Amino acid sequence: MNRQHRRAAARRGQARAVQQNRDSPAYWNNYGQALHNLGRLEGAVASYDRALALRPDLAEIHYNRANSLQSLARLDEAVAGYDRAIALRPDMAEAYANRGSRCRRCGGSPRRSPTSTMPSR
């Protein structure tokens, strides 16, 4: 079975799991990751939105959603998503890194926000 077939099979399996667990943000997050990996970025964002409707306080979902938005070249929305992830989990180093690289990619400098500075240790 080639890689594309394995991914499609995984996506179908995840879709069945989501149907059985509609109220689980973890399933919607996982489904979003599968869709992102398949290049179905709009579907991934919609899946993350569903997860966030259930649990808006999960930094990982905001982070994953921001990654999909970045891949869609929706950079302002991606930066806002990274900011939200950082606000929820100030020690999330990957959100700081991705936020900074997105700002550089669009030719600007990272805009300052109350959460845009790594906490001191």
C-alpha positions in Angstrom: 0.0 0.0 0.0 1.6 3.3 -1.0 1.8 6.4 1.1 -1.2 8.2 -0.4 -3.5 5.1 0.1 -2.4 4.8 3.7 -3.1 8.4 4.3 -6.6 8.1 2.7 -7.3 5.0 4.7 -6.2 6.8 7.9 -8.5 9.8 7.0 -11.5 7.5 6.5 -10.8 5.8 9.8 -10.5 9.1 11.5 -13.7 10.3 9.9 -15.5 7.2 11.3 -14.1 7.9 14.7 -15.2 11.5 14.6 -18.7 10.4 13.7 -18.7 8.3 16.9 -17.2 11.0 19.0 -18.7 14.3 17.8 -18.2 16.0 21.2 -14.5 15.2 21.5 -12.1 18.1 20.8 -9.3 15.6 20.6 -10.9 13.8 17.7 -11.6 17.0 15.8 -8.0 18.1 16.4 -6.7 14.8 15.1 -9.0 14.9 12.1 -7.7 18.4 11.4 -4.2 17.1 11.5 -5.0 14.3 9.1 -6.7 16.7 6.7 -3.7 19.1 6.9 -1.3 16.3 6.1 -3.5 15.4 3.0 -3.3 19.0 1.9 -7.0 19.6 2.6 -6.3 22.8 4.4 -9.7 24.5 4.4 -11.2 21.3 5.9 -8.4 21.2 8.5 -9.3 24.7 9.6 -13.0 23.8 9.8 -12.1 20.8 11.9 -10.0 22.9 14.3 -12.8 25.4 14.5 -15.1 22.5 15.6 -12.6 21.5 18.2 -12.2 25.0 19.5 -16.0 25.4 19.7 -15.9 22.5 22.2 -12.7 23.6 24.0 -11.5 27.1 23.2 -8.8 26.9 26.0 -6.6 24.3 24.3 -3.4 26.0 23.0 -2.4 23.0 20.8 -5.6 23.4 18.7 -5.0 27.1 18.2 -1.4 26.3 17.2 -2.5 23.6 14.7 -5.1 25.8 13.3 -2.5 28.6 12.8 -0.2 26.2 11.0 -3.0 25.4 8.5 -3.8 29.1 8.1 -0.2 29.8 7.4 -0.2 27.1 4.7 -3.2 28.9 3.2 -1.2 32.1 3.2 -3.7 33.7 5.6 -0.8 35.1 7.6 -2.6 37.7 9.7 -5.0 35.0 11.0 -2.1 32.6 11.5 -0.2 35.2 13.7 -3.4 35.8 15.7 -3.7 32.0 16.2 -0.1 31.8 17.4 -0.7 34.7 19.7 -3.7 32.9 21.2 -1.8 29.7 21.7 1.0 31.6 23.5 -1.6 33.4 25.7 -3.0 30.1 26.7 0.4 28.4 27.1 3.3 30.9 27.5 5.9 28.1 27.4 4.9 26.9 23.9 8.2 27.5 22.2 7.1 26.2 18.8 4.3 28.8 18.7 6.9 31.6 19.3 9.1 30.2 16.6 6.4 29.8 14.0 5.0 33.2 14.8 8.3 34.8 14.3 9.0 33.0 11.0 5.5 33.9 9.7 6.2 37.6 10.3 9.6 37.4 8.6 8.1 35.6 5.7 5.5 38.3 5.0 8.2 41.0 5.1 7.3 42.5 8.5 8.7 42.3 11.9 6.8 40.5 14.7 4.2 42.9 16.0 4.5 43.3 19.8 1.7 42.0 21.9 1.5 41.5 25.7 2.2 37.8 25.0 4.9 38.1 22.4 7.9 37.9 24.8 9.1 34.6 26.1 8.8 34.5 29.9 12.1 34.7 31.8 13.2 31.7 33.7 
